[in-house]
Amino acid sequence: MRILAHVPIAVFDAEGGYYAVDDTRTHQDASLADGWVEGCFVECPLHAASFDLRTGEPTCLPAKQPVRTYPVLVSDGVVYVETNVREEVA
C-alpha cells in the first residue's frame, strides 16, 4: 500500500500567469500564501526569504532549499493544478 502525504499548495497570480508551489517553506514551517508577491517572487512572511515562483528556487537566506513547483492550467476560467506531475526538488 502506498500512502501519500497531504501537502498544501499555494497558487499565485503573478506577472500575467498562474504559479503553484508547496505552501510550506523549506527552512521553517510557515505559509507562503501569507507572504508578499512581487513580480514572480514570493517573500516568506516570517524571515523574508524569497522564492522564485517559476522554479521554486530560493533567492536569499535563510532559505537554502527550493520548494516544489506544479504545472498550472487555466481552462474556461478555472485554475487547475496538476499534483501528479510535480517537479521534485533536488
PDB file of N, CA, C and O in Angstrom, chain B, residues numbered from 101:
ATOM      1  N   MET B 101       0.847  -1.169   0.000  1.00  0.00           N
ATOM      2  CA  MET B 101       0.000   0.000   0.000  1.00  0.00           C
ATOM      3  C   MET B 101       0.894   1.235   0.000  1.00  0.00           C
ATOM      4  O   MET B 101       1.883   1.300   0.731  1.00  0.00           O
ATOM      5  N   ARG B 102       0.539   2.198  -0.818  1.00  0.00           N
ATOM      6  CA  ARG B 102       1.288   3.450  -0.895  1.00  0.00           C
ATOM      7  C   ARG B 102       0.482   4.551  -0.218  1.00  0.00           C
ATOM      8  O   ARG B 102      -0.679   4.780  -0.560  1.00  0.00           O
ATOM      9  N   ILE B 103       1.098   5.227   0.736  1.00  0.00           N
ATOM     10  CA  ILE B 103       0.416   6.307   1.441  1.00  0.00           C
ATOM     11  C   ILE B 103       1.019   7.625   0.993  1.00  0.00           C
ATOM     12  O   ILE B 103       2.232   7.822   1.058  1.00  0.00           O
ATOM     13  N   LEU B 104       0.168   8.514   0.542  1.00  0.00           N
ATOM     14  CA  LEU B 104       0.620   9.826   0.091  1.00  0.00           C
ATOM     15  C   LEU B 104       0.364  10.851   1.181  1.00  0.00           C
ATOM     16  O   LEU B 104      -0.719  10.895   1.763  1.00  0.00           O
ATOM     17  N   ALA B 105       1.356  11.666   1.450  1.00  0.00           N
ATOM     18  CA  ALA B 105       1.209  12.715   2.457  1.00  0.00           C
ATOM     19  C   ALA B 105       0.456  13.888   1.857  1.00  0.00           C
ATOM     20  O   ALA B 105       0.591  14.190   0.671  1.00  0.00           O
ATOM     21  N   HIS B 106      -0.328  14.536   2.681  1.00  0.00           N
ATOM     22  CA  HIS B 106      -1.046  15.736   2.273  1.00  0.00           C
ATOM     23  C   HIS B 106      -0.063  16.902   2.298  1.00  0.00           C
ATOM     24  O   HIS B 106       0.558  17.176   3.325  1.00  0.00           O
ATOM     25  N   VAL B 107       0.075  17.577   1.181  1.00  0.00           N
ATOM     26  CA  VAL B 107       0.972  18.725   1.087  1.00  0.00           C
ATOM     27  C   VAL B 107       0.154  19.919   0.612  1.00  0.00           C
ATOM     28  O   VAL B 107      -0.384  19.891  -0.494  1.00  0.00           O
ATOM     29  N   PRO B 108       0.051  20.970   1.430  1.00  0.00           N
ATOM     30  CA  PRO B 108      -0.685  22.155   0.980  1.00  0.00           C
ATOM     31  C   PRO B 108       0.052  22.836  -0.173  1.00  0.00           C
ATOM     32  O   PRO B 108       1.281  22.904  -0.188  1.00  0.00           O
ATOM     33  N   ILE B 109      -0.714  23.333  -1.128  1.00  0.00           N
ATOM     34  CA  ILE B 109      -0.168  24.017  -2.293  1.00  0.00           C
ATOM     35  C   ILE B 109      -0.723  25.431  -2.333  1.00  0.00           C
ATOM     36  O   ILE B 109      -1.911  25.651  -2.096  1.00  0.00           O
ATOM     37  N   ALA B 110       0.154  26.392  -2.636  1.00  0.00           N
ATOM     38  CA  ALA B 110      -0.269  27.786  -2.790  1.00  0.00           C
ATOM     39  C   ALA B 110      -0.260  28.116  -4.281  1.00  0.00           C
ATOM     40  O   ALA B 110       0.666  27.746  -5.002  1.00  0.00           O
ATOM     41  N   VAL B 111      -1.298  28.814  -4.734  1.00  0.00           N
ATOM     42  CA  VAL B 111      -1.404  29.234  -6.130  1.00  0.00           C
ATOM     43  C   VAL B 111      -1.348  30.751  -6.169  1.00  0.00           C
ATOM     44  O   VAL B 111      -2.040  31.430  -5.411  1.00  0.00           O
ATOM     45  N   PHE B 112      -0.512  31.278  -7.066  1.00  0.00           N
ATOM     46  CA  PHE B 112      -0.309  32.721  -7.170  1.00  0.00           C
ATOM     47  C   PHE B 112      -0.619  33.189  -8.583  1.00  0.00           C
ATOM     48  O   PHE B 112      -0.315  32.495  -9.553  1.00  0.00           O
ATOM     49  N   ASP B 113      -1.220  34.361  -8.697  1.00  0.00           N
ATOM     50  CA  ASP B 113      -1.441  35.051  -9.961  1.00  0.00           C
ATOM     51  C   ASP B 113      -0.384  36.144 -10.019  1.00  0.00           C
ATOM     52  O   ASP B 113      -0.500  37.155  -9.326  1.00  0.00           O
ATOM     53  N   ALA B 114       0.644  35.951 -10.838  1.00  0.00           N
ATOM     54  CA  ALA B 114       1.760  36.896 -10.866  1.00  0.00           C
ATOM     55  C   ALA B 114       2.287  37.058 -12.290  1.00  0.00           C
ATOM     56  O   ALA B 114       2.400  36.087 -13.038  1.00  0.00           O
ATOM     57  N   GLU B 115       2.601  38.279 -12.646  1.00  0.00           N
ATOM     58  CA  GLU B 115       3.207  38.568 -13.951  1.00  0.00           C
ATOM     59  C   GLU B 115       2.410  37.963 -15.108  1.00  0.00           C
ATOM     60  O   GLU B 115       2.991  37.479 -16.079  1.00  0.00           O
ATOM     61  N   GLY B 116       1.076  37.993 -15.003  1.00  0.00           N
ATOM     62  CA  GLY B 116       0.232  37.514 -16.086  1.00  0.00           C
ATOM     63  C   GLY B 116       0.096  36.012 -16.193  1.00  0.00           C
ATOM     64  O   GLY B 116      -0.437  35.514 -17.185  1.00  0.00           O
ATOM     65  N   GLY B 117       0.565  35.272 -15.196  1.00  0.00           N
ATOM     66  CA  GLY B 117       0.444  33.820 -15.218  1.00  0.00           C
ATOM     67  C   GLY B 117       0.102  33.287 -13.842  1.00  0.00           C
ATOM     68  O   GLY B 117       0.125  34.021 -12.853  1.00  0.00           O
ATOM     69  N   TYR B 118      -0.214  32.013 -13.789  1.00  0.00           N
ATOM     70  CA  TYR B 118      -0.513  31.354 -12.517  1.00  0.00           C
ATOM     71  C   TYR B 118       0.615  30.390 -12.205  1.00  0.00           C
ATOM     72  O   TYR B 118       1.123  29.690 -13.081  1.00  0.00           O
ATOM     73  N   TYR B 119       0.996  30.370 -10.933  1.00  0.00           N
ATOM     74  CA  TYR B 119       2.089  29.529 -10.463  1.00  0.00           C
ATOM     75  C   TYR B 119       1.647  28.806  -9.202  1.00  0.00           C
ATOM     76  O   TYR B 119       0.957  29.376  -8.357  1.00  0.00           O
ATOM     77  N   ALA B 120       2.050  27.538  -9.082  1.00  0.00           N
ATOM     78  CA  ALA B 120       1.713  26.743  -7.903  1.00  0.00           C
ATOM     79  C   ALA B 120       2.993  26.180  -7.299  1.00  0.00           C
ATOM     80  O   ALA B 120       3.844  25.640  -8.006  1.00  0.00           O
ATOM     81  N   VAL B 121       3.115  26.316  -5.980  1.00  0.00           N
ATOM     82  CA  VAL B 121       4.282  25.808  -5.246  1.00  0.00           C
ATOM     83  C   VAL B 121       3.802  25.188  -3.939  1.00  0.00           C
ATOM     84  O   VAL B 121       2.692  25.458  -3.481  1.00  0.00           O
ATOM     85  N   ASP B 122       4.662  24.345  -3.341  1.00  0.00           N
ATOM     86  CA  ASP B 122       4.347  23.868  -1.993  1.00  0.00           C
ATOM     87  C   ASP B 122       4.167  25.087  -1.097  1.00  0.00           C
ATOM     88  O   ASP B 122       4.973  26.017  -1.140  1.00  0.00           O
ATOM     89  N   ASP B 123       3.131  25.084  -0.299  1.00  0.00           N
ATOM     90  CA  ASP B 123       2.816  26.250   0.527  1.00  0.00           C
ATOM     91  C   ASP B 123       3.759  26.415   1.707  1.00  0.00           C
ATOM     92  O   ASP B 123       3.967  27.535   2.175  1.00  0.00           O
ATOM     93  N   THR B 124       4.329  25.331   2.194  1.00  0.00           N
ATOM     94  CA  THR B 124       5.185  25.409   3.378  1.00  0.00           C
ATOM     95  C   THR B 124       6.632  25.650   2.973  1.00  0.00           C
ATOM     96  O   THR B 124       7.175  24.943   2.124  1.00  0.00           O
ATOM     97  N   ARG B 125       7.242  26.638   3.577  1.00  0.00           N
ATOM     98  CA  ARG B 125       8.629  26.977   3.268  1.00  0.00           C
ATOM     99  C   ARG B 125       9.549  25.830   3.629  1.00  0.00           C
ATOM    100  O   ARG B 125       9.212  24.981   4.453  1.00  0.00           O
ATOM    101  N   THR B 126      10.713  25.815   3.004  1.00  0.00           N
ATOM    102  CA  THR B 126      11.653  24.720   3.245  1.00  0.00           C
ATOM    103  C   THR B 126      12.519  24.942   4.470  1.00  0.00           C
ATOM    104  O   THR B 126      13.089  23.978   4.982  1.00  0.00           O
ATOM    105  N   HIS B 127      12.645  26.160   4.964  1.00  0.00           N
ATOM    106  CA  HIS B 127      13.553  26.414   6.086  1.00  0.00           C
ATOM    107  C   HIS B 127      12.832  26.528   7.432  1.00  0.00           C
ATOM    108  O   HIS B 127      13.490  26.535   8.472  1.00  0.00           O
ATOM    109  N   GLN B 128      11.520  26.615   7.438  1.00  0.00           N
ATOM    110  CA  GLN B 128      10.752  26.631   8.682  1.00  0.00           C
ATOM    111  C   GLN B 128       9.280  26.593   8.313  1.00  0.00           C
ATOM    112  O   GLN B 128       8.892  27.122   7.271  1.00  0.00           O
ATOM    113  N   ASP B 129       8.451  25.975   9.150  1.00  0.00           N
ATOM    114  CA  ASP B 129       7.028  25.900   8.837  1.00  0.00           C
ATOM    115  C   ASP B 129       6.383  27.274   8.870  1.00  0.00           C
ATOM    116  O   ASP B 129       6.339  27.930   9.912  1.00  0.00           O
ATOM    117  N   ALA B 130       5.890  27.695   7.737  1.00  0.00           N
ATOM    118  CA  ALA B 130       5.109  28.918   7.589  1.00  0.00           C
ATOM    119  C   ALA B 130       4.478  28.877   6.208  1.00  0.00           C
ATOM    120  O   ALA B 130       5.014  28.245   5.298  1.00  0.00           O
ATOM    121  N   SER B 131       3.363  29.535   6.048  1.00  0.00           N
ATOM    122  CA  SER B 131       2.626  29.515   4.794  1.00  0.00           C
ATOM    123  C   SER B 131       3.133  30.583   3.832  1.00  0.00           C
ATOM    124  O   SER B 131       3.131  31.771   4.155  1.00  0.00           O
ATOM    125  N   LEU B 132       3.565  30.154   2.651  1.00  0.00           N
ATOM    126  CA  LEU B 132       3.963  31.117   1.630  1.00  0.00           C
ATOM    127  C   LEU B 132       2.756  31.892   1.112  1.00  0.00           C
ATOM    128  O   LEU B 132       2.905  33.009   0.616  1.00  0.00           O
ATOM    129  N   ALA B 133       1.564  31.311   1.222  1.00  0.00           N
ATOM    130  CA  ALA B 133       0.351  32.012   0.802  1.00  0.00           C
ATOM    131  C   ALA B 133       0.130  33.276   1.629  1.00  0.00           C
ATOM    132  O   ALA B 133      -0.573  34.187   1.190  1.00  0.00           O
ATOM    133  N   ASP B 134       0.721  33.339   2.819  1.00  0.00           N
ATOM    134  CA  ASP B 134       0.624  34.529   3.669  1.00  0.00           C
ATOM    135  C   ASP B 134       1.719  35.548   3.356  1.00  0.00           C
ATOM    136  O   ASP B 134       1.786  36.601   3.991  1.00  0.00           O
ATOM    137  N   GLY B 135       2.577  35.242   2.380  1.00  0.00           N
ATOM    138  CA  GLY B 135       3.701  36.113   2.050  1.00  0.00           C
ATOM    139  C   GLY B 135       3.322  37.218   1.089  1.00  0.00           C
ATOM    140  O   GLY B 135       2.149  37.410   0.768  1.00  0.00           O
ATOM    141  N   TRP B 136       4.338  37.945   0.632  1.00  0.00           N
ATOM    142  CA  TRP B 136       4.149  39.071  -0.269  1.00  0.00           C
ATOM    143  C   TRP B 136       4.687  38.700  -1.639  1.00  0.00           C
ATOM    144  O   TRP B 136       5.765  38.116  -1.752  1.00  0.00           O
ATOM    145  N   VAL B 137       3.933  39.039  -2.682  1.00  0.00           N
ATOM    146  CA  VAL B 137       4.334  38.731  -4.051  1.00  0.00           C
ATOM    147  C   VAL B 137       4.798  40.005  -4.741  1.00  0.00           C
ATOM    148  O   VAL B 137       4.129  41.038  -4.699  1.00  0.00           O
ATOM    149  N   GLU B 138       5.963  39.905  -5.379  1.00  0.00           N
ATOM    150  CA  GLU B 138       6.466  40.998  -6.198  1.00  0.00           C
ATOM    151  C   GLU B 138       7.051  40.372  -7.454  1.00  0.00           C
ATOM    152  O   GLU B 138       7.991  39.579  -7.382  1.00  0.00           O
ATOM    153  N   GLY B 139       6.501  40.723  -8.584  1.00  0.00           N
ATOM    154  CA  GLY B 139       6.907  40.072  -9.827  1.00  0.00           C
ATOM    155  C   GLY B 139       6.592  38.597  -9.745  1.00  0.00           C
ATOM    156  O   GLY B 139       5.463  38.224  -9.425  1.00  0.00           O
ATOM    157  N   CYS B 140       7.565  37.751 -10.028  1.00  0.00           N
ATOM    158  CA  CYS B 140       7.394  36.296  -9.950  1.00  0.00           C
ATOM    159  C   CYS B 140       8.070  35.717  -8.716  1.00  0.00           C
ATOM    160  O   CYS B 140       8.545  34.581  -8.735  1.00  0.00           O
ATOM    161  N   PHE B 141       8.113  36.499  -7.647  1.00  0.00           N
ATOM    162  CA  PHE B 141       8.749  36.061  -6.410  1.00  0.00           C
ATOM    163  C   PHE B 141       7.789  36.225  -5.250  1.00  0.00           C
ATOM    164  O   PHE B 141       7.019  37.184  -5.195  1.00  0.00           O
ATOM    165  N   VAL B 142       7.842  35.272  -4.316  1.00  0.00           N
ATOM    166  CA  VAL B 142       7.054  35.383  -3.094  1.00  0.00           C
ATOM    167  C   VAL B 142       8.022  35.446  -1.921  1.00  0.00           C
ATOM    168  O   VAL B 142       8.974  34.671  -1.832  1.00  0.00           O
ATOM    169  N   GLU B 143       7.756  36.378  -1.034  1.00  0.00           N
ATOM    170  CA  GLU B 143       8.588  36.558   0.156  1.00  0.00           C
ATOM    171  C   GLU B 143       7.870  35.962   1.349  1.00  0.00           C
ATOM    172  O   GLU B 143       6.703  36.262   1.602  1.00  0.00           O
ATOM    173  N   CYS B 144       8.577  35.118   2.076  1.00  0.00           N
ATOM    174  CA  CYS B 144       8.005  34.463   3.232  1.00  0.00           C
ATOM    175  C   CYS B 144       7.670  35.499   4.311  1.00  0.00           C
ATOM    176  O   CYS B 144       8.420  36.458   4.494  1.00  0.00           O
ATOM    177  N   PRO B 145       6.564  35.321   5.020  1.00  0.00           N
ATOM    178  CA  PRO B 145       6.115  36.325   5.986  1.00  0.00           C
ATOM    179  C   PRO B 145       6.915  36.365   7.295  1.00  0.00           C
ATOM    180  O   PRO B 145       6.758  37.311   8.067  1.00  0.00           O
ATOM    181  N   LEU B 146       7.763  35.371   7.564  1.00  0.00           N
ATOM    182  CA  LEU B 146       8.479  35.352   8.839  1.00  0.00           C
ATOM    183  C   LEU B 146       9.902  35.896   8.773  1.00  0.00           C
ATOM    184  O   LEU B 146      10.288  36.741   9.581  1.00  0.00           O
ATOM    185  N   HIS B 147      10.682  35.408   7.805  1.00  0.00           N
ATOM    186  CA  HIS B 147      12.091  35.785   7.779  1.00  0.00           C
ATOM    187  C   HIS B 147      12.528  36.417   6.471  1.00  0.00           C
ATOM    188  O   HIS B 147      13.727  36.579   6.242  1.00  0.00           O
ATOM    189  N   ALA B 148      11.595  36.776   5.613  1.00  0.00           N
ATOM    190  CA  ALA B 148      11.857  37.474   4.355  1.00  0.00           C
ATOM    191  C   ALA B 148      12.660  36.670   3.338  1.00  0.00           C
ATOM    192  O   ALA B 148      13.246  37.253   2.426  1.00  0.00           O
ATOM    193  N   ALA B 149      12.700  35.354   3.472  1.00  0.00           N
ATOM    194  CA  ALA B 149      13.298  34.532   2.416  1.00  0.00           C
ATOM    195  C   ALA B 149      12.377  34.639   1.204  1.00  0.00           C
ATOM    196  O   ALA B 149      11.157  34.704   1.349  1.00  0.00           O
ATOM    197  N   SER B 150      12.958  34.656   0.027  1.00  0.00           N
ATOM    198  CA  SER B 150      12.182  34.827  -1.190  1.00  0.00           C
ATOM    199  C   SER B 150      12.370  33.612  -2.090  1.00  0.00           C
ATOM    200  O   SER B 150      13.454  33.032  -2.151  1.00  0.00           O
ATOM    201  N   PHE B 151      11.291  33.233  -2.793  1.00  0.00           N
ATOM    202  CA  PHE B 151      11.321  32.091  -3.702  1.00  0.00           C
ATOM    203  C   PHE B 151      10.823  32.517  -5.075  1.00  0.00           C
ATOM    204  O   PHE B 151       9.871  33.290  -5.188  1.00  0.00           O
ATOM    205  N   ASP B 152      11.475  32.005  -6.122  1.00  0.00           N
ATOM    206  CA  ASP B 152      11.045  32.247  -7.494  1.00  0.00           C
ATOM    207  C   ASP B 152       9.849  31.332  -7.764  1.00  0.00           C
ATOM    208  O   ASP B 152       9.967  30.111  -7.653  1.00  0.00           O
ATOM    209  N   LEU B 153       8.711  31.908  -8.115  1.00  0.00           N
ATOM    210  CA  LEU B 153       7.506  31.117  -8.341  1.00  0.00           C
ATOM    211  C   LEU B 153       7.621  30.222  -9.576  1.00  0.00           C
ATOM    212  O   LEU B 153       6.918  29.216  -9.674  1.00  0.00           O
ATOM    213  N   ARG B 154       8.489  30.572 -10.508  1.00  0.00           N
ATOM    214  CA  ARG B 154       8.646  29.787 -11.734  1.00  0.00           C
ATOM    215  C   ARG B 154       9.467  28.532 -11.511  1.00  0.00           C
ATOM    216  O   ARG B 154       9.216  27.509 -12.147  1.00  0.00           O
ATOM    217  N   THR B 155      10.444  28.594 -10.618  1.00  0.00           N
ATOM    218  CA  THR B 155      11.371  27.471 -10.428  1.00  0.00           C
ATOM    219  C   THR B 155      11.339  26.882  -9.027  1.00  0.00           C
ATOM    220  O   THR B 155      11.764  25.745  -8.819  1.00  0.00           O
ATOM    221  N   GLY B 156      10.836  27.653  -8.064  1.00  0.00           N
ATOM    222  CA  GLY B 156      10.849  27.222  -6.666  1.00  0.00           C
ATOM    223  C   GLY B 156      12.153  27.527  -5.955  1.00  0.00           C
ATOM    224  O   GLY B 156      12.260  27.311  -4.748  1.00  0.00           O
ATOM    225  N   GLU B 157      13.146  28.023  -6.678  1.00  0.00           N
ATOM    226  CA  GLU B 157      14.469  28.284  -6.101  1.00  0.00           C
ATOM    227  C   GLU B 157      14.433  29.455  -5.117  1.00  0.00           C
ATOM    228  O   GLU B 157      13.797  30.475  -5.383  1.00  0.00           O
ATOM    229  N   PRO B 158      15.117  29.305  -3.978  1.00  0.00           N
ATOM    230  CA  PRO B 158      15.225  30.434  -3.050  1.00  0.00           C
ATOM    231  C   PRO B 158      16.181  31.476  -3.626  1.00  0.00           C
ATOM    232  O   PRO B 158      17.122  31.135  -4.344  1.00  0.00           O
ATOM    233  N   THR B 159      15.939  32.737  -3.311  1.00  0.00           N
ATOM    234  CA  THR B 159      16.799  33.796  -3.831  1.00  0.00           C
ATOM    235  C   THR B 159      17.650  34.433  -2.746  1.00  0.00           C
ATOM    236  O   THR B 159      18.530  35.242  -3.039  1.00  0.00           O
ATOM    237  N   CYS B 160      17.391  34.071  -1.488  1.00  0.00           N
ATOM    238  CA  CYS B 160      18.186  34.625  -0.396  1.00  0.00           C
ATOM    239  C   CYS B 160      18.029  33.751   0.849  1.00  0.00           C
ATOM    240  O   CYS B 160      17.124  32.921   0.932  1.00  0.00           O
ATOM    241  N   LEU B 161      18.918  33.954   1.801  1.00  0.00           N
ATOM    242  CA  LEU B 161      18.856  33.253   3.082  1.00  0.00           C
ATOM    243  C   LEU B 161      17.711  33.819   3.913  1.00  0.00           C
ATOM    244  O   LEU B 161      17.322  34.969   3.705  1.00  0.00           O
ATOM    245  N   PRO B 162      17.163  33.053   4.842  1.00  0.00           N
ATOM    246  CA  PRO B 162      17.692  31.805   5.376  1.00  0.00           C
ATOM    247  C   PRO B 162      17.310  30.565   4.573  1.00  0.00           C
ATOM    248  O   PRO B 162      17.753  29.467   4.910  1.00  0.00           O
ATOM    249  N   ALA B 163      16.504  30.705   3.523  1.00  0.00           N
ATOM    250  CA  ALA B 163      16.128  29.536   2.724  1.00  0.00           C
ATOM    251  C   ALA B 163      17.314  29.065   1.892  1.00  0.00           C
ATOM    252  O   ALA B 163      18.017  29.865   1.276  1.00  0.00           O
ATOM    253  N   LYS B 164      17.522  27.746   1.887  1.00  0.00           N
ATOM    254  CA  LYS B 164      18.604  27.159   1.098  1.00  0.00           C
ATOM    255  C   LYS B 164      18.081  26.122   0.114  1.00  0.00           C
ATOM    256  O   LYS B 164      18.726  25.852  -0.899  1.00  0.00           O
ATOM    257  N   GLN B 165      16.923  25.540   0.400  1.00  0.00           N
ATOM    258  CA  GLN B 165      16.338  24.507  -0.443  1.00  0.00           C
ATOM    259  C   GLN B 165      15.133  25.075  -1.204  1.00  0.00           C
ATOM    260  O   GLN B 165      14.388  25.894  -0.667  1.00  0.00           O
ATOM    261  N   PRO B 166      14.945  24.637  -2.453  1.00  0.00           N
ATOM    262  CA  PRO B 166      13.792  25.104  -3.225  1.00  0.00           C
ATOM    263  C   PRO B 166      12.495  24.453  -2.744  1.00  0.00           C
ATOM    264  O   PRO B 166      12.513  23.417  -2.080  1.00  0.00           O
ATOM    265  N   VAL B 167      11.381  25.077  -3.091  1.00  0.00           N
ATOM    266  CA  VAL B 167      10.067  24.469  -2.880  1.00  0.00           C
ATOM    267  C   VAL B 167       9.660  23.804  -4.196  1.00  0.00           C
ATOM    268  O   VAL B 167      10.105  24.220  -5.266  1.00  0.00           O
ATOM    269  N   ARG B 168       8.818  22.774  -4.118  1.00  0.00           N
ATOM    270  CA  ARG B 168       8.344  22.109  -5.330  1.00  0.00           C
ATOM    271  C   ARG B 168       7.430  23.048  -6.096  1.00  0.00           C
ATOM    272  O   ARG B 168       6.705  23.850  -5.506  1.00  0.00           O
ATOM    273  N   THR B 169       7.471  22.939  -7.417  1.00  0.00           N
ATOM    274  CA  THR B 169       6.554  23.671  -8.274  1.00  0.00           C
ATOM    275  C   THR B 169       5.631  22.674  -8.962  1.00  0.00           C
ATOM    276  O   THR B 169       5.979  21.503  -9.109  1.00  0.00           O
ATOM    277  N   TYR B 170       4.463  23.131  -9.381  1.00  0.00           N
ATOM    278  CA  TYR B 170       3.471  22.283 -10.013  1.00  0.00           C
ATOM    279  C   TYR B 170       2.961  22.950 -11.290  1.00  0.00           C
ATOM    280  O   TYR B 170       2.805  24.171 -11.322  1.00  0.00           O
ATOM    281  N   PRO B 171       2.698  22.174 -12.341  1.00  0.00           N
ATOM    282  CA  PRO B 171       2.114  22.742 -13.555  1.00  0.00           C
ATOM    283  C   PRO B 171       0.706  23.279 -13.276  1.00  0.00           C
ATOM    284  O   PRO B 171      -0.066  22.679 -12.528  1.00  0.00           O
ATOM    285  N   VAL B 172       0.393  24.410 -13.889  1.00  0.00           N
ATOM    286  CA  VAL B 172      -0.920  25.045 -13.734  1.00  0.00           C
ATOM    287  C   VAL B 172      -1.541  25.205 -15.112  1.00  0.00           C
ATOM    288  O   VAL B 172      -0.865  25.588 -16.067  1.00  0.00           O
ATOM    289  N   LEU B 173      -2.831  24.910 -15.210  1.00  0.00           N
ATOM    290  CA  LEU B 173      -3.588  25.072 -16.440  1.00  0.00           C
ATOM    291  C   LEU B 173      -4.836  25.884 -16.113  1.00  0.00           C
ATOM    292  O   LEU B 173      -5.512  25.619 -15.118  1.00  0.00           O
ATOM    293  N   VAL B 174      -5.136  26.862 -16.941  1.00  0.00           N
ATOM    294  CA  VAL B 174      -6.370  27.626 -16.798  1.00  0.00           C
ATOM    295  C   VAL B 174      -7.240  27.310 -18.002  1.00  0.00           C
ATOM    296  O   VAL B 174      -6.824  27.503 -19.144  1.00  0.00           O
ATOM    297  N   SER B 175      -8.446  26.824 -17.746  1.00  0.00           N
ATOM    298  CA  SER B 175      -9.364  26.461 -18.815  1.00  0.00           C
ATOM    299  C   SER B 175     -10.764  26.948 -18.469  1.00  0.00           C
ATOM    300  O   SER B 175     -11.309  26.601 -17.421  1.00  0.00           O
ATOM    301  N   ASP B 176     -11.334  27.742 -19.339  1.00  0.00           N
ATOM    302  CA  ASP B 176     -12.677  28.291 -19.134  1.00  0.00           C
ATOM    303  C   ASP B 176     -12.810  28.989 -17.785  1.00  0.00           C
ATOM    304  O   ASP B 176     -13.838  28.874 -17.119  1.00  0.00           O
ATOM    305  N   GLY B 177     -11.771  29.709 -17.388  1.00  0.00           N
ATOM    306  CA  GLY B 177     -11.804  30.479 -16.147  1.00  0.00           C
ATOM    307  C   GLY B 177     -11.563  29.671 -14.884  1.00  0.00           C
ATOM    308  O   GLY B 177     -11.656  30.214 -13.783  1.00  0.00           O
ATOM    309  N   VAL B 178     -11.253  28.381 -15.018  1.00  0.00           N
ATOM    310  CA  VAL B 178     -10.988  27.516 -13.873  1.00  0.00           C
ATOM    311  C   VAL B 178      -9.485  27.226 -13.824  1.00  0.00           C
ATOM    312  O   VAL B 178      -8.873  26.894 -14.840  1.00  0.00           O
ATOM    313  N   VAL B 179      -8.898  27.356 -12.625  1.00  0.00           N
ATOM    314  CA  VAL B 179      -7.476  27.100 -12.441  1.00  0.00           C
ATOM    315  C   VAL B 179      -7.289  25.663 -11.959  1.00  0.00           C
ATOM    316  O   VAL B 179      -7.851  25.264 -10.939  1.00  0.00           O
ATOM    317  N   TYR B 180      -6.493  24.889 -12.704  1.00  0.00           N
ATOM    318  CA  TYR B 180      -6.203  23.502 -12.347  1.00  0.00           C
ATOM    319  C   TYR B 180      -4.722  23.384 -12.005  1.00  0.00           C
ATOM    320  O   TYR B 180      -3.870  23.959 -12.682  1.00  0.00           O
ATOM    321  N   VAL B 181      -4.427  22.629 -10.942  1.00  0.00           N
ATOM    322  CA  VAL B 181      -3.050  22.358 -10.558  1.00  0.00           C
ATOM    323  C   VAL B 181      -2.820  20.865 -10.694  1.00  0.00           C
ATOM    324  O   VAL B 181      -3.531  20.058 -10.093  1.00  0.00           O
ATOM    325  N   GLU B 182      -1.823  20.503 -11.487  1.00  0.00           N
ATOM    326  CA  GLU B 182      -1.501  19.091 -11.717  1.00  0.00           C
ATOM    327  C   GLU B 182      -0.576  18.613 -10.603  1.00  0.00           C
ATOM    328  O   GLU B 182       0.628  18.869 -10.626  1.00  0.00           O
ATOM    329  N   THR B 183      -1.154  17.919  -9.631  1.00  0.00           N
ATOM    330  CA  THR B 183      -0.368  17.474  -8.478  1.00  0.00           C
ATOM    331  C   THR B 183       0.325  16.139  -8.707  1.00  0.00           C
ATOM    332  O   THR B 183       1.231  15.784  -7.953  1.00  0.00           O
ATOM    333  N   ASN B 184      -0.081  15.392  -9.729  1.00  0.00           N
ATOM    334  CA  ASN B 184       0.577  14.121 -10.020  1.00  0.00           C
ATOM    335  C   ASN B 184       1.886  14.320 -10.764  1.00  0.00           C
ATOM    336  O   ASN B 184       2.743  13.436 -10.765  1.00  0.00           O
ATOM    337  N   VAL B 185       2.044  15.469 -11.392  1.00  0.00           N
ATOM    338  CA  VAL B 185       3.251  15.780 -12.138  1.00  0.00           C
ATOM    339  C   VAL B 185       3.888  16.987 -11.484  1.00  0.00           C
ATOM    340  O   VAL B 185       3.614  18.126 -11.860  1.00  0.00           O
ATOM    341  N   ARG B 186       4.726  16.736 -10.518  1.00  0.00           N
ATOM    342  CA  ARG B 186       5.382  17.839  -9.829  1.00  0.00           C
ATOM    343  C   ARG B 186       6.877  17.744 -10.059  1.00  0.00           C
ATOM    344  O   ARG B 186       7.433  16.663 -10.254  1.00  0.00           O
ATOM    345  N   GLU B 187       7.495  18.877 -10.031  1.00  0.00           N
ATOM    346  CA  GLU B 187       8.936  18.899 -10.180  1.00  0.00           C
ATOM    347  C   GLU B 187       9.550  18.624  -8.822  1.00  0.00           C
ATOM    348  O   GLU B 187       9.326  19.372  -7.871  1.00  0.00           O
ATOM    349  N   GLU B 188      10.318  17.561  -8.730  1.00  0.00           N
ATOM    350  CA  GLU B 188      10.945  17.198  -7.467  1.00  0.00           C
ATOM    351  C   GLU B 188      12.090  18.154  -7.163  1.00  0.00           C
ATOM    352  O   GLU B 188      12.849  18.535  -8.054  1.00  0.00           O
ATOM    353  N   VAL B 189      12.203  18.527  -5.924  1.00  0.00           N
ATOM    354  CA  VAL B 189      13.298  19.387  -5.514  1.00  0.00           C
ATOM    355  C   VAL B 189      14.551  18.542  -5.369  1.00  0.00           C
ATOM    356  O   VAL B 189      14.484  17.351  -5.065  1.00  0.00           O
ATOM    357  N   ALA B 190      15.685  19.171  -5.589  1.00  0.00           N
ATOM    358  CA  ALA B 190      16.957  18.441  -5.529  1.00  0.00           C
ATOM    359  C   ALA B 190      17.302  18.056  -4.116  1.00  0.00           C
ATOM    360  O   ALA B 190      18.339  17.436  -3.881  1.00  0.00           O
TER     361      ALA B 190
END
